Amino acid sequence: MYRPLELFIGMRYTRAKRRNHFISFISTISMLGIMLGVIALIVVLSVMNGFHKEVRERILGMASHATISAVRGGLTDWREVDAMAGKNPHVIGRAPYVEGQGMLINGQKVSGVMLRGILPAEEGKVSDVVTAVKKGSIDDLKPGSYGIILGQELAYLLGVGVGEKVTLVTPQINVTPAGIMPRLKRFTVSGIFEVGMGEYDRGVALLHLQDAAKLMRLNDSITGVRLKLDDLFLAPKVSRELALKMGGYYRISDWTMQHRNFFAALQTEKRMMSIILSLIVAVAAFNIVSTLVMVVTDKQADIAILRTLGASPGTIMGIFMVQGAAIGFVGNLLGMIGGLLLATNVEAIVSWVEGVFNVDFLDPNIYYISELPSDPHMEDVLSIGVTAFLITLLATLYPAWKASRTQPAEALRYE
């Protein structure tokens, strides 16, 4: 006798031509439903991973992986801190910075702005803003020249270009015979940058470190030191190591803390999308239930004969579980292959569709990301495959249990 018997007979039932062609049709529909559900899950999660990666890279193009600042006031011994941080093997870039709030004025146009003082020669080690300068050059920021580099949207809002003047108002005050006055300083626009994130293009202005420190009356101190790591996902671990090494005298934060809510929202969105799209696989699994129920009804005589030959209820149940699992396995495998192929080529496919139908799915005038990014992760593909297969196995339980309850005498009475 063939061993295991359940596998042999179950696979025979799967391959056999049925008297009832409707059952074969439902089986095919079930397989296609599982395949399409798995494809949809893989493609959607891959596109979401691509969006998350794109947004993360744009945020970290301006923000740093980790930041060291003073617990209170400015950082006076920043050169020692800089040297100490550089000894960590994961730190590949360091740059001092000064940060504060201000307001830019050009005629009747006013806008709040985050001021960031930088050293042009060092900034490229921790951010991508050096390469993001579209007009002018970051090297034009000279100490004492009071030059300023604006984000593209901010420059557009203020109506200024390279070489023009803007007035900067800071929260610091001057005491004059006329009373208390805010500090005002005229700056020359030395450049315009564009990083593709409205938060930065609309709300950040770059100054030379010395000019910013003088403007904010920090004297020889700075706000902190920004760090770039060889692996951005090691930022929490490296931050803890540096905090322990520096004895808790400094505040050390990383990008996962600074943007915790934003990235948590993205992760929650991805989780909810996977749950919603899993319903497609669940619907296809209901088709497997209906298919096996009809097969059990169609095979009543075969079940009765197997029972009279000594097959146990567990054997009968295993036969139909094998048949349902085979349908789910084939649909799942085709879905994983199709999903990976579609996810890795989704940008080319979308570009082709846009060219054929002359439409823009992501209009560059509206969205910062004009292409559909895709970043398939094997752990996502494997988890989708395992989950889909488990759903199909669960769908086989009731029909298989119903088959195992068949009474041979009742089934053969009218044969």
ROSEPA-891650 format. One record per residue (C-alpha): x, y, z; residue number from 1; chain. Coordinates in pm, whole numbers, plus 32768, in hexadecimal, padded with zeros to 4 digits. Layout:
@x = X y = Y z = Z n = NUM chain = A $
...
END
This chain:
@x = 8000 y = 8000 z = 8000 n = 1 chain = A $
@x = 8074 y = 8161 z = 7FB3 n = 2 chain = A $
@x = 80F3 y = 8224 z = 80DB n = 3 chain = A $
@x = 807A y = 8315 z = 8149 n = 4 chain = A $
@x = 7F27 y = 82B0 z = 80C3 n = 5 chain = A $
@x = 7E8C y = 8407 z = 8106 n = 6 chain = A $
@x = 7F8D y = 84B7 z = 802C n = 7 chain = A $
@x = 7F6E y = 83BE z = 7F0E n = 8 chain = A $
@x = 7DF0 y = 83C2 z = 7EF8 n = 9 chain = A $
@x = 7DDA y = 8539 z = 7F3C n = 10 chain = A $
@x = 7EC6 y = 8589 z = 7E1D n = 11 chain = A $
@x = 7E0B y = 8493 z = 7D3B n = 12 chain = A $
@x = 7CC6 y = 854C z = 7D84 n = 13 chain = A $
@x = 7D71 y = 8696 z = 7D35 n = 14 chain = A $
@x = 7DEB y = 861F z = 7BE0 n = 15 chain = A $
@x = 7CBF y = 854D z = 7B80 n = 16 chain = A $
@x = 7BC5 y = 85C6 z = 7A7A n = 17 chain = A $
@x = 7A7B y = 8605 z = 7B25 n = 18 chain = A $
@x = 7926 y = 859B z = 7AB6 n = 19 chain = A $
@x = 78A8 y = 86E8 z = 7B36 n = 20 chain = A $
@x = 7963 y = 87F5 z = 7A72 n = 21 chain = A $
@x = 78D4 y = 8900 z = 7B57 n = 22 chain = A $
@x = 79AC y = 887B z = 7C73 n = 23 chain = A $
@x = 7AE2 y = 889D z = 7B97 n = 24 chain = A $
@x = 7A7C y = 8A00 z = 7B43 n = 25 chain = A $
@x = 7A52 y = 8A5C z = 7CB3 n = 26 chain = A $
@x = 7BA6 y = 89BE z = 7D01 n = 27 chain = A $
@x = 7C4A y = 8A92 z = 7BF4 n = 28 chain = A $
@x = 7B9C y = 8BCB z = 7C72 n = 29 chain = A $
@x = 7C13 y = 8B7E z = 7DD5 n = 30 chain = A $
@x = 7D78 y = 8B54 z = 7D5C n = 31 chain = A $
@x = 7D6B y = 8C98 z = 7C94 n = 32 chain = A $
@x = 7CCF y = 8D51 z = 7DBC n = 33 chain = A $
@x = 7DEA y = 8CE9 z = 7EA4 n = 34 chain = A $
@x = 7EEA y = 8D42 z = 7D98 n = 35 chain = A $
@x = 7E58 y = 8E9E z = 7D63 n = 36 chain = A $
@x = 7E3D y = 8EDB z = 7ED9 n = 37 chain = A $
@x = 7FAA y = 8E80 z = 7F12 n = 38 chain = A $
@x = 8017 y = 8F55 z = 7DE7 n = 39 chain = A $
@x = 7F53 y = 9080 z = 7E6B n = 40 chain = A $
@x = 7FE8 y = 905A z = 7FC6 n = 41 chain = A $
@x = 814E y = 9040 z = 7F4A n = 42 chain = A $
@x = 8132 y = 9163 z = 7E55 n = 43 chain = A $
@x = 807F y = 924F z = 7F47 n = 44 chain = A $
@x = 816F y = 9207 z = 8066 n = 45 chain = A $
@x = 829A y = 922C z = 7F7C n = 46 chain = A $
@x = 821D y = 937F z = 7F03 n = 47 chain = A $
@x = 81DF y = 93EB z = 806B n = 48 chain = A $
@x = 8340 y = 937C z = 80C7 n = 49 chain = A $
@x = 83BE y = 9449 z = 7FA1 n = 50 chain = A $
@x = 8300 y = 957E z = 8015 n = 51 chain = A $
@x = 837D y = 9551 z = 817A n = 52 chain = A $
@x = 84E4 y = 952C z = 8101 n = 53 chain = A $
@x = 84C6 y = 965D z = 801F n = 54 chain = A $
@x = 8431 y = 9737 z = 8131 n = 55 chain = A $
@x = 852F y = 96BA z = 8232 n = 56 chain = A $
@x = 8652 y = 970A z = 814A n = 57 chain = A $
@x = 85CB y = 9867 z = 8106 n = 58 chain = A $
@x = 8598 y = 98AD z = 8277 n = 59 chain = A $
@x = 86F1 y = 982A z = 82D3 n = 60 chain = A $
@x = 8784 y = 98EF z = 81B0 n = 61 chain = A $
@x = 8751 y = 9A21 z = 828C n = 62 chain = A $
@x = 8732 y = 998D z = 83E9 n = 63 chain = A $
@x = 8850 y = 98CE z = 8486 n = 64 chain = A $
@x = 885E y = 9764 z = 84FA n = 65 chain = A $
@x = 88B6 y = 97D7 z = 865B n = 66 chain = A $
@x = 88E7 y = 9922 z = 8711 n = 67 chain = A $
@x = 89B7 y = 9980 z = 8842 n = 68 chain = A $
@x = 8951 y = 9ABD z = 88F9 n = 69 chain = A $
@x = 8978 y = 9B59 z = 8A50 n = 70 chain = A $
@x = 887C y = 9B03 z = 8B5E n = 71 chain = A $
@x = 8856 y = 9C77 z = 8BA3 n = 72 chain = A $
@x = 88C9 y = 9DA3 z = 8AD8 n = 73 chain = A $
@x = 89CF y = 9D8F z = 89C6 n = 74 chain = A $
@x = 8AE1 y = 9C8E z = 898C n = 75 chain = A $
@x = 8C29 y = 9D39 z = 89E5 n = 76 chain = A $
@x = 8D1A y = 9C11 z = 89D6 n = 77 chain = A $
@x = 8C94 y = 9B96 z = 888C n = 78 chain = A $
@x = 8DEC y = 9B46 z = 87F9 n = 79 chain = A $
@x = 8E2B y = 9A49 z = 890F n = 80 chain = A $
@x = 8CD0 y = 99B7 z = 88DB n = 81 chain = A $
@x = 8D0D y = 99A6 z = 8766 n = 82 chain = A $
@x = 8E56 y = 98ED z = 8797 n = 83 chain = A $
@x = 8DBB y = 97FC z = 8893 n = 84 chain = A $
@x = 8C99 y = 97AA z = 87A9 n = 85 chain = A $
@x = 8D8C y = 976F z = 8689 n = 86 chain = A $
@x = 8E2B y = 964D z = 8746 n = 87 chain = A $
@x = 8CF0 y = 957C z = 871E n = 88 chain = A $
@x = 8D2A y = 948F z = 85F4 n = 89 chain = A $
@x = 8BCB y = 94C6 z = 856B n = 90 chain = A $
@x = 8BEB y = 9643 z = 8559 n = 91 chain = A $
@x = 8C5D y = 96A4 z = 83FA n = 92 chain = A $
@x = 8C09 y = 9818 z = 83FC n = 93 chain = A $
@x = 8BF8 y = 9934 z = 84FA n = 94 chain = A $
@x = 8B99 y = 9AA3 z = 84D9 n = 95 chain = A $
@x = 8B4C y = 9BBA z = 85D6 n = 96 chain = A $
@x = 8A0F y = 9C86 z = 85B3 n = 97 chain = A $
@x = 8950 y = 9DA8 z = 8647 n = 98 chain = A $
@x = 87D6 y = 9DA5 z = 863F n = 99 chain = A $
@x = 86CD y = 9EA5 z = 8692 n = 100 chain = A $
@x = 8587 y = 9F47 z = 8628 n = 101 chain = A $
@x = 8562 y = A083 z = 855D n = 102 chain = A $
@x = 8486 y = A143 z = 846F n = 103 chain = A $
@x = 84E2 y = A1AF z = 830C n = 104 chain = A $
@x = 8454 y = A2ED z = 8276 n = 105 chain = A $
@x = 845B y = A36A z = 8111 n = 106 chain = A $
@x = 837A y = A497 z = 80E2 n = 107 chain = A $
@x = 821A y = A430 z = 8143 n = 108 chain = A $
@x = 826F y = A2BC z = 813E n = 109 chain = A $
@x = 82BF y = A214 z = 8289 n = 110 chain = A $
@x = 830A y = A0AC z = 82E5 n = 111 chain = A $
@x = 837E y = 9FF4 z = 841C n = 112 chain = A $
@x = 84B8 y = 9F23 z = 83EB n = 113 chain = A $
@x = 859A y = 9E2A z = 849A n = 114 chain = A $
@x = 86FB y = 9EB7 z = 8491 n = 115 chain = A $
@x = 881C y = 9DC3 z = 847B n = 116 chain = A $
@x = 8983 y = 9E36 z = 8499 n = 117 chain = A $
@x = 8A7A y = 9D4D z = 83EE n = 118 chain = A $
@x = 8BE5 y = 9D2D z = 8388 n = 119 chain = A $
@x = 8BD9 y = 9D08 z = 820A n = 120 chain = A $
@x = 8D10 y = 9C2A z = 8204 n = 121 chain = A $
@x = 8C7D y = 9B39 z = 8306 n = 122 chain = A $
@x = 8B09 y = 9B34 z = 82B3 n = 123 chain = A $
@x = 8B2F y = 9A44 z = 818E n = 124 chain = A $
@x = 8BA6 y = 9938 z = 8282 n = 125 chain = A $
@x = 8A54 y = 9920 z = 8330 n = 126 chain = A $
@x = 894B y = 9994 z = 8235 n = 127 chain = A $
@x = 88F8 y = 99A7 z = 80C2 n = 128 chain = A $
@x = 88AC y = 9B1B z = 80C2 n = 129 chain = A $
@x = 89F9 y = 9B66 z = 8019 n = 130 chain = A $
@x = 898D y = 9AAB z = 7EE1 n = 131 chain = A $
@x = 8828 y = 9B33 z = 7F00 n = 132 chain = A $
@x = 8891 y = 9C9D z = 7EC6 n = 133 chain = A $
@x = 87FE y = 9CEC z = 7D6E n = 134 chain = A $
@x = 886A y = 9E58 z = 7D53 n = 135 chain = A $
@x = 89A6 y = 9EEE z = 7DE3 n = 136 chain = A $
@x = 8A94 y = 9E22 z = 7EB9 n = 137 chain = A $
@x = 8AAA y = 9DC3 z = 8025 n = 138 chain = A $
@x = 8C15 y = 9E37 z = 801D n = 139 chain = A $
@x = 8B92 y = 9F9A z = 7FF3 n = 140 chain = A $
@x = 8B3B y = 9F99 z = 8165 n = 141 chain = A $
@x = 8C65 y = A057 z = 81F3 n = 142 chain = A $
@x = 8C8C y = A0C4 z = 835F n = 143 chain = A $
@x = 8C30 y = A231 z = 8386 n = 144 chain = A $
@x = 8B94 y = A24E z = 822B n = 145 chain = A $
@x = 8A36 y = A205 z = 82B1 n = 146 chain = A $
@x = 89CB y = A12F z = 818E n = 147 chain = A $
@x = 889C y = A04C z = 81A3 n = 148 chain = A $
@x = 8827 y = 9F1E z = 80DB n = 149 chain = A $
@x = 86AE y = 9EEC z = 80C5 n = 150 chain = A $
@x = 85D1 y = 9DC7 z = 806D n = 151 chain = A $
@x = 8532 y = 9DE3 z = 7F15 n = 152 chain = A $
@x = 83CC y = 9E0A z = 7F94 n = 153 chain = A $
@x = 8439 y = 9F08 z = 8098 n = 154 chain = A $
@x = 84F1 y = 9FD6 z = 7F92 n = 155 chain = A $
@x = 83BD y = 9FC7 z = 7EB1 n = 156 chain = A $
@x = 82DA y = A031 z = 7FD0 n = 157 chain = A $
@x = 83B7 y = A15C z = 8024 n = 158 chain = A $
@x = 83EB y = A1AF z = 7EB5 n = 159 chain = A $
@x = 8568 y = A1BC z = 7EC6 n = 160 chain = A $
@x = 8680 y = A127 z = 7DF7 n = 161 chain = A $
@x = 87F7 y = A100 z = 7E13 n = 162 chain = A $
@x = 88A2 y = A24E z = 7E5A n = 163 chain = A $
@x = 876E y = A2F8 z = 7EEB n = 164 chain = A $
@x = 8742 y = A36E z = 8051 n = 165 chain = A $
@x = 865D y = A2F0 z = 8166 n = 166 chain = A $
@x = 8632 y = A36B z = 82CB n = 167 chain = A $
@x = 8655 y = A270 z = 83E3 n = 168 chain = A $
@x = 85A7 y = A2AD z = 8530 n = 169 chain = A $
@x = 8616 y = A1DA z = 865A n = 170 chain = A $
@x = 8576 y = A1AC z = 87B4 n = 171 chain = A $
@x = 86A3 y = A251 z = 8859 n = 172 chain = A $
@x = 8667 y = A3BC z = 88BA n = 173 chain = A $
@x = 872A y = A501 z = 88B7 n = 174 chain = A $
@x = 86F7 y = A608 z = 89C2 n = 175 chain = A $
@x = 86F6 y = A762 z = 891F n = 176 chain = A $
@x = 8694 y = A8C2 z = 8990 n = 177 chain = A $
@x = 854E y = A886 z = 88D5 n = 178 chain = A $
@x = 850B y = A74E z = 89A2 n = 179 chain = A $
@x = 8531 y = A5D8 z = 8970 n = 180 chain = A $
@x = 8559 y = A57C z = 8801 n = 181 chain = A $
@x = 857F y = A42A z = 8754 n = 182 chain = A $
@x = 86CB y = A3E4 z = 86AE n = 183 chain = A $
@x = 86C7 y = A427 z = 8539 n = 184 chain = A $
@x = 87D4 y = A3CB z = 843D n = 185 chain = A $
@x = 87E3 y = A3E7 z = 82C3 n = 186 chain = A $
@x = 8859 y = A2AC z = 8211 n = 187 chain = A $
@x = 88B8 y = A26E z = 80A8 n = 188 chain = A $
@x = 8820 y = A139 z = 8004 n = 189 chain = A $
@x = 8951 y = A067 z = 7FA3 n = 190 chain = A $
@x = 8898 y = 9F37 z = 7F1F n = 191 chain = A $
@x = 8756 y = 9E6F z = 7F05 n = 192 chain = A $
@x = 8736 y = 9CFC z = 7F57 n = 193 chain = A $
@x = 862C y = 9BF6 z = 7F10 n = 194 chain = A $
@x = 8622 y = 9AAA z = 7FCA n = 195 chain = A $
@x = 84BF y = 9A47 z = 7F65 n = 196 chain = A $
@x = 8424 y = 9A61 z = 80C1 n = 197 chain = A $
@x = 833B y = 9B85 z = 8104 n = 198 chain = A $
@x = 839C y = 9B8B z = 8273 n = 199 chain = A $
@x = 84FF y = 9BEF z = 820F n = 200 chain = A $
@x = 84CC y = 9CA1 z = 80C1 n = 201 chain = A $
@x = 83C7 y = 9D7F z = 8164 n = 202 chain = A $
@x = 844F y = 9DB1 z = 82C2 n = 203 chain = A $
@x = 85CE y = 9D9C z = 82D5 n = 204 chain = A $
@x = 86DE y = 9E9E z = 8291 n = 205 chain = A $
@x = 8855 y = 9E5D z = 82A5 n = 206 chain = A $
@x = 8956 y = 9F51 z = 8331 n = 207 chain = A $
@x = 8AC7 y = 9F3C z = 837A n = 208 chain = A $
@x = 8B06 y = 9EAE z = 84D6 n = 209 chain = A $
@x = 8BBB y = 9FE6 z = 8553 n = 210 chain = A $
@x = 8AB0 y = A0D3 z = 84D0 n = 211 chain = A $
@x = 899C y = A005 z = 8573 n = 212 chain = A $
@x = 8A55 y = 9FEF z = 86C2 n = 213 chain = A $
@x = 8A91 y = A166 z = 86C1 n = 214 chain = A $
@x = 8929 y = A1AF z = 8662 n = 215 chain = A $
@x = 88A6 y = A0D7 z = 877E n = 216 chain = A $
@x = 89AE y = A150 z = 8876 n = 217 chain = A $
@x = 8A43 y = 9FFA z = 88B5 n = 218 chain = A $
@x = 8BA8 y = A082 z = 88B5 n = 219 chain = A $
@x = 8C92 y = 9F54 z = 8890 n = 220 chain = A $
@x = 8B87 y = 9E4E z = 88D1 n = 221 chain = A $
@x = 8AA6 y = 9D99 z = 87D9 n = 222 chain = A $
@x = 895E y = 9CDB z = 87E8 n = 223 chain = A $
@x = 89F7 y = 9B84 z = 87B0 n = 224 chain = A $
@x = 8AAB y = 9A89 z = 86D3 n = 225 chain = A $
@x = 89F9 y = 99BF z = 85C5 n = 226 chain = A $
@x = 8A6A y = 985D z = 8574 n = 227 chain = A $
@x = 8A4C y = 977B z = 8446 n = 228 chain = A $
@x = 8A68 y = 9601 z = 8471 n = 229 chain = A $
@x = 8ACA y = 94E8 z = 8387 n = 230 chain = A $
@x = 8976 y = 9446 z = 83CC n = 231 chain = A $
@x = 8853 y = 952A z = 8420 n = 232 chain = A $
@x = 879A y = 940F z = 84D1 n = 233 chain = A $
@x = 88B2 y = 93FD z = 85D1 n = 234 chain = A $
@x = 8865 y = 9560 z = 8646 n = 235 chain = A $
@x = 87B1 y = 94F9 z = 878B n = 236 chain = A $
@x = 88C9 y = 9408 z = 87EA n = 237 chain = A $
@x = 89E0 y = 9502 z = 879C n = 238 chain = A $
@x = 8927 y = 9616 z = 8857 n = 239 chain = A $
@x = 8914 y = 953D z = 898F n = 240 chain = A $
@x = 8A85 y = 94E5 z = 8973 n = 241 chain = A $
@x = 8AE8 y = 9654 z = 8953 n = 242 chain = A $
@x = 8A05 y = 96B9 z = 8A74 n = 243 chain = A $
@x = 8AA9 y = 95B9 z = 8B58 n = 244 chain = A $
@x = 8C05 y = 961C z = 8AE3 n = 245 chain = A $
@x = 8BC4 y = 978D z = 8B22 n = 246 chain = A $
@x = 8B37 y = 9750 z = 8C7A n = 247 chain = A $
@x = 89E2 y = 97EC z = 8C41 n = 248 chain = A $
@x = 8A69 y = 9950 z = 8C2D n = 249 chain = A $
@x = 89D7 y = 9985 z = 8AD2 n = 250 chain = A $
@x = 8886 y = 994F z = 8A2B n = 251 chain = A $
@x = 88A7 y = 984D z = 8915 n = 252 chain = A $
@x = 8781 y = 9809 z = 882F n = 253 chain = A $
@x = 8759 y = 974D z = 86E8 n = 254 chain = A $
@x = 8674 y = 9762 z = 85BA n = 255 chain = A $
@x = 8588 y = 9654 z = 863D n = 256 chain = A $
@x = 8540 y = 9731 z = 876C n = 257 chain = A $
@x = 8526 y = 9879 z = 86AE n = 258 chain = A $
@x = 842F y = 97EE z = 85AC n = 259 chain = A $
@x = 8394 y = 96D9 z = 867F n = 260 chain = A $
@x = 8226 y = 9737 z = 8642 n = 261 chain = A $
@x = 8251 y = 975D z = 84CB n = 262 chain = A $
@x = 82FB y = 960E z = 8495 n = 263 chain = A $
@x = 820E y = 9562 z = 8589 n = 264 chain = A $
@x = 80EA y = 95E6 z = 84B8 n = 265 chain = A $
@x = 8188 y = 955B z = 837C n = 266 chain = A $
@x = 81B9 y = 9408 z = 8420 n = 267 chain = A $
@x = 8052 y = 9402 z = 849C n = 268 chain = A $
@x = 7FD7 y = 9459 z = 833E n = 269 chain = A $
@x = 80A0 y = 933A z = 82AA n = 270 chain = A $
@x = 8019 y = 9247 z = 83B0 n = 271 chain = A $
@x = 7EB0 y = 92AD z = 8372 n = 272 chain = A $
@x = 7ED9 y = 9292 z = 81F9 n = 273 chain = A $
@x = 7F5F y = 912F z = 821D n = 274 chain = A $
@x = 7E36 y = 90CE z = 82F8 n = 275 chain = A $
@x = 7D39 y = 9165 z = 8205 n = 276 chain = A $
@x = 7DD6 y = 90C3 z = 80D3 n = 277 chain = A $
@x = 7DE7 y = 8F74 z = 8186 n = 278 chain = A $
@x = 7C6B y = 8F72 z = 8167 n = 279 chain = A $
@x = 7C9D y = 8F30 z = 7FF2 n = 280 chain = A $
@x = 7D4C y = 8DE9 z = 804A n = 281 chain = A $
@x = 7C3C y = 8D9C z = 814A n = 282 chain = A $
@x = 7B2C y = 8DC7 z = 8042 n = 283 chain = A $
@x = 7BE8 y = 8CDC z = 7F5B n = 284 chain = A $
@x = 7C00 y = 8BE4 z = 807B n = 285 chain = A $
@x = 7A82 y = 8BE0 z = 8093 n = 286 chain = A $
@x = 7A83 y = 8B66 z = 7F2B n = 287 chain = A $
@x = 7B60 y = 8A44 z = 7F9A n = 288 chain = A $
@x = 7A5A y = 89EE z = 80A2 n = 289 chain = A $
@x = 7945 y = 89E5 z = 7F9E n = 290 chain = A $
@x = 7A20 y = 891E z = 7EAE n = 291 chain = A $
@x = 7A72 y = 8812 z = 7FAE n = 292 chain = A $
@x = 7909 y = 87FC z = 8028 n = 293 chain = A $
@x = 789C y = 87AF z = 7EC2 n = 294 chain = A $
@x = 79BC y = 86B9 z = 7E97 n = 295 chain = A $
@x = 7959 y = 8604 z = 7FD7 n = 296 chain = A $
@x = 77F3 y = 85EB z = 7F58 n = 297 chain = A $
@x = 7872 y = 8571 z = 7E04 n = 298 chain = A $
@x = 7956 y = 846A z = 7EA4 n = 299 chain = A $
@x = 785F y = 83D6 z = 7F9C n = 300 chain = A $
@x = 7878 y = 827B z = 7F01 n = 301 chain = A $
@x = 79F8 y = 8287 z = 7EFA n = 302 chain = A $
@x = 7A00 y = 82EE z = 8069 n = 303 chain = A $
@x = 7916 y = 81D2 z = 80C8 n = 304 chain = A $
@x = 79EA y = 80D1 z = 800E n = 305 chain = A $
@x = 7B27 y = 8152 z = 80B7 n = 306 chain = A $
@x = 7A7C y = 813B z = 820A n = 307 chain = A $
@x = 7A0E y = 7FD2 z = 81CA n = 308 chain = A $
@x = 7B75 y = 7F7E z = 8166 n = 309 chain = A $
@x = 7BED y = 7FF5 z = 82BB n = 310 chain = A $
@x = 7C3E y = 8164 z = 828B n = 311 chain = A $
@x = 7C15 y = 8226 z = 83CF n = 312 chain = A $
@x = 7B59 y = 8373 z = 83EC n = 313 chain = A $
@x = 7CAE y = 841C z = 8419 n = 314 chain = A $
@x = 7D24 y = 838A z = 82CC n = 315 chain = A $
@x = 7BED y = 8409 z = 8218 n = 316 chain = A $
@x = 7C1D y = 855F z = 82B7 n = 317 chain = A $
@x = 7D8C y = 8564 z = 824C n = 318 chain = A $
@x = 7D31 y = 8512 z = 80E0 n = 319 chain = A $
@x = 7C57 y = 8645 z = 80B7 n = 320 chain = A $
@x = 7D44 y = 8723 z = 817C n = 321 chain = A $
@x = 7E56 y = 86C0 z = 8086 n = 322 chain = A $
@x = 7D76 y = 8718 z = 7F60 n = 323 chain = A $
@x = 7D1F y = 8870 z = 7FEE n = 324 chain = A $
@x = 7E86 y = 88B0 z = 8054 n = 325 chain = A $
@x = 7EFC y = 885E z = 7EF1 n = 326 chain = A $
@x = 7E10 y = 8964 z = 7E60 n = 327 chain = A $
@x = 7E8A y = 8A63 z = 7F5E n = 328 chain = A $
@x = 7FF9 y = 8A0B z = 7F2E n = 329 chain = A $
@x = 7FEF y = 8A32 z = 7DB3 n = 330 chain = A $
@x = 7F30 y = 8B7B z = 7DC7 n = 331 chain = A $
@x = 8019 y = 8BF7 z = 7ED8 n = 332 chain = A $
@x = 8154 y = 8B99 z = 7E15 n = 333 chain = A $
@x = 80D7 y = 8C3D z = 7CD4 n = 334 chain = A $
@x = 8076 y = 8D72 z = 7D9D n = 335 chain = A $
@x = 81CE y = 8D8F z = 7E41 n = 336 chain = A $
@x = 8280 y = 8D6E z = 7CF3 n = 337 chain = A $
@x = 8194 y = 8E61 z = 7C46 n = 338 chain = A $
@x = 819E y = 8F55 z = 7D68 n = 339 chain = A $
@x = 831B y = 8F5F z = 7D6C n = 340 chain = A $
@x = 832D y = 8F91 z = 7BF3 n = 341 chain = A $
@x = 8229 y = 90A6 z = 7BFE n = 342 chain = A $
@x = 82C1 y = 914F z = 7D32 n = 343 chain = A $
@x = 8421 y = 9159 z = 7C9D n = 344 chain = A $
@x = 83A0 y = 91EA z = 7B54 n = 345 chain = A $
@x = 8284 y = 92C7 z = 7BD2 n = 346 chain = A $
@x = 833B y = 940C z = 7B7B n = 347 chain = A $
@x = 8371 y = 939F z = 7A12 n = 348 chain = A $
@x = 8209 y = 9320 z = 79F6 n = 349 chain = A $
@x = 8179 y = 9465 z = 7A81 n = 350 chain = A $
@x = 8255 y = 9531 z = 7994 n = 351 chain = A $
@x = 81DB y = 9460 z = 786F n = 352 chain = A $
@x = 806C y = 948C z = 78D4 n = 353 chain = A $
@x = 80A1 y = 9605 z = 78FC n = 354 chain = A $
@x = 813D y = 9616 z = 77A2 n = 355 chain = A $
@x = 802C y = 9547 z = 76FA n = 356 chain = A $
@x = 7F03 y = 95F9 z = 779C n = 357 chain = A $
@x = 7FAD y = 974E z = 77BE n = 358 chain = A $
@x = 7F62 y = 976F z = 7933 n = 359 chain = A $
@x = 8031 y = 97C3 z = 7A68 n = 360 chain = A $
@x = 7FEC y = 96EC z = 7B99 n = 361 chain = A $
@x = 80D4 y = 97C7 z = 7C68 n = 362 chain = A $
@x = 80D4 y = 9928 z = 7BDD n = 363 chain = A $
@x = 8228 y = 99C8 z = 7C2E n = 364 chain = A $
@x = 8177 y = 9B19 z = 7C53 n = 365 chain = A $
@x = 80AD y = 9A8A z = 7D75 n = 366 chain = A $
@x = 817D y = 9972 z = 7E0E n = 367 chain = A $
@x = 82E7 y = 997D z = 7E7B n = 368 chain = A $
@x = 8314 y = 9817 z = 7E00 n = 369 chain = A $
@x = 82CC y = 9808 z = 7C8A n = 370 chain = A $
@x = 831C y = 9696 z = 7C60 n = 371 chain = A $
@x = 827F y = 9569 z = 7D08 n = 372 chain = A $
@x = 8393 y = 94D4 z = 7DE3 n = 373 chain = A $
@x = 8398 y = 9363 z = 7E39 n = 374 chain = A $
@x = 846E y = 92B0 z = 7F39 n = 375 chain = A $
@x = 8409 y = 9140 z = 7F60 n = 376 chain = A $
@x = 8482 y = 909B z = 80A1 n = 377 chain = A $
@x = 84AC y = 8F22 z = 80A9 n = 378 chain = A $
@x = 842D y = 8F14 z = 820F n = 379 chain = A $
@x = 82E7 y = 8FB5 z = 819B n = 380 chain = A $
@x = 82C8 y = 8EC2 z = 8077 n = 381 chain = A $
@x = 8308 y = 8D93 z = 8157 n = 382 chain = A $
@x = 8216 y = 8E0A z = 8266 n = 383 chain = A $
@x = 8109 y = 8E45 z = 815E n = 384 chain = A $
@x = 8144 y = 8CEB z = 80CC n = 385 chain = A $
@x = 8135 y = 8C3D z = 821F n = 386 chain = A $
@x = 7FFE y = 8CFE z = 828A n = 387 chain = A $
@x = 7F48 y = 8CB7 z = 8144 n = 388 chain = A $
@x = 7F9B y = 8B44 z = 815A n = 389 chain = A $
@x = 7F22 y = 8B30 z = 82C3 n = 390 chain = A $
@x = 7DD9 y = 8BD5 z = 825F n = 391 chain = A $
@x = 7DA7 y = 8AD1 z = 814C n = 392 chain = A $
@x = 7DF3 y = 89B7 z = 8243 n = 393 chain = A $
@x = 7CEF y = 8A3F z = 8334 n = 394 chain = A $
@x = 7BF6 y = 8A4D z = 8215 n = 395 chain = A $
@x = 7C1D y = 88D4 z = 81DC n = 396 chain = A $
@x = 7BC7 y = 886E z = 8341 n = 397 chain = A $
@x = 7A4B y = 8877 z = 8332 n = 398 chain = A $
@x = 7A1E y = 87C3 z = 81E0 n = 399 chain = A $
@x = 7B22 y = 86BF z = 8245 n = 400 chain = A $
@x = 7A76 y = 868A z = 8395 n = 401 chain = A $
@x = 7926 y = 8668 z = 82E2 n = 402 chain = A $
@x = 79BD y = 855D z = 81FC n = 403 chain = A $
@x = 7A44 y = 849C z = 8328 n = 404 chain = A $
@x = 78E4 y = 848C z = 83BC n = 405 chain = A $
@x = 7856 y = 83D9 z = 8288 n = 406 chain = A $
@x = 77A4 y = 8292 z = 82E1 n = 407 chain = A $
@x = 77F6 y = 817D z = 81E2 n = 408 chain = A $
@x = 769F y = 80D9 z = 81F5 n = 409 chain = A $
@x = 75E7 y = 821F z = 81B5 n = 410 chain = A $
@x = 76CF y = 827F z = 8096 n = 411 chain = A $
@x = 76B2 y = 812A z = 7FE3 n = 412 chain = A $
@x = 753E y = 80F4 z = 8019 n = 413 chain = A $
@x = 74D7 y = 8175 z = 7EC3 n = 414 chain = A $
@x = 7612 y = 8117 z = 7DFE n = 415 chain = A $
END
